[in-house]
Amino acid sequence: MPSLAAAQIEAHPRRLAGSIEAHLRAAAAAAGAGAALVVFPELSLTSYDTSLRRNDALAPDDPALAPLRSLARERRIVIVAGAPLASGNGLLIGSLIFGNDGSVETYTKRYLHHSETPTFAPGSGGPLLSVAGTTIGLAICAEVNHPAHIVDTVASGARVYASSCFLSPGGYDRDFHRLQSCAAVHGVVALMANFADSPALPAAGKSAAWDAGGHLLAAAPADGEWLVIAEPDGDRWTGRTLAVDSRVPSGYR
C-alpha cells in the first residue's frame, strides 16, 4: 500500500495562477514526503463558488495546467485537483486526475448539494484509480452523504475512499463523522481534503485521514496550508501532518 496525502490549501478565487502555485507547492511536498497520491479540495483550482459559469470551465489540456502534469510525471505522484468542467449537459463539478505517467483523466460529481443545482449539472463519476497497486475511489463533498456512493465505490473494489471537499465550520462535524463511519463500516482508508479557513473562503480546514477501522490518523489545523499523510506500517496505518512550504518548486512556474 502506498502513502497517501490530503492537501489543505487556501482559496485563490479568480486567481488561477496563484491557485496553480498552491497546488504545485503542496504536490511537491507530498511527493517529497513519499506520497504516491495527493487529493485537493472541491473546485480547488478555482475555489468553491456557486456563481461559476461555463466560461470558467477548465479543460484537461489547458496549457496553464501543464506544470501540474509535468510535476505529476516527474515526481511520480498522482494529483487529484478540483475543477469546473464543461459538458453537453452544463457545467460540472469535477476533478482533474494528473497521472504519474503524464495522462489526465476526469471525475465528475454525481450527487450535488441542493445549493449547487442552479449552477451545476450532475456528473457521471469516473474511474477508480490504481496507485502503486492500490485501488482508490474518489468522492466530491456531498457525495459522501449518499450511501449509494460509498457502497458502489467499495463494491467496485476500492480500498481507499478519497474525498475532495468544501466544508464550512457549520457543516464540518457532520461530514467528519460521515467519513469516519464510511471508513469503519466499509473497511476502507478515508481521506478528506478541505480548504483552509481564510478571508477569501470561510472554511473549516481540519483536513483528515482515517484508517480502515474508522480511527482518526491525523487532522490539520483550521487554517494554514497542510498535508495530512496516511502511511502504511505493516498491517496498520499511521498518520501525520506536514506544513506546506511557501516556495514554489523550481522548474514548474
C-alpha positions, 0 to 999 in steps of 0.5 A: 500500500502506498502513502497517501496525502490530503492537501489543505490549501487556501482559496485563490478565487479568480486567481488561477495562477496563484491557485496553480502555485498552491497546488504545485507547492503542496504536490511537491511536498507530498511527493517529497514526503513519499506520497504516491497520491495527493487529493485537493479540495472541491473546485480547488483550482478555482475555489468553491463558488456557486456563481461559476459559469461555463466560461470558467470551465477548465479543460484537461489540456489547458496549457496553464495546467501543464506544470501540474502534469509535468510535476505529476510525471516527474515526481511520480505522484498522482494529483487529484485537483478540483475543477469546473468542467464543461459538458453537453449537459452544463457545467460540472463539478469535477476533478482533474486526475494528473497521472504519474505517467503524464495522462489526465483523466476526469471525475465528475460529481454525481450527487450535488448539494441542493445549493449547487443545482442552479449552477451545476449539472450532475456528473457521471463519476469516473474511474477508480484509480490504481496507485502503486497497486492500490485501488482508490475511489474518489468522492466530491463533498456531498457525495459522501452523504449518499450511501449509494456512493460509498457502497458502489465505490467499495463494491467496485473494489476500492480500498481507499475512499478519497474525498475532495471537499468544501466544508464550512465550520457549520457543516464540518462535524457532520461530514467528519463523522460521515467519513469516519463511519464510511471508513469503519463500516466499509473497511476502507482508508478515508481521506478528506481534503478541505480548504483552509479557513481564510478571508477569501473562503470561510472554511473549516480546514481540519483536513483528515485521514482515517484508517480502515477501522474508522480511527482518526490518523491525523487532522490539520489545523483550521487554517494554514496550508497542510498535508495530512499523510496516511502511511502504511506500517505493516498491517496498520496505518499511521498518520501525520501532518506536514506544513506546506512550504511557501516556495514554489518548486523550481522548474514548474512556474 
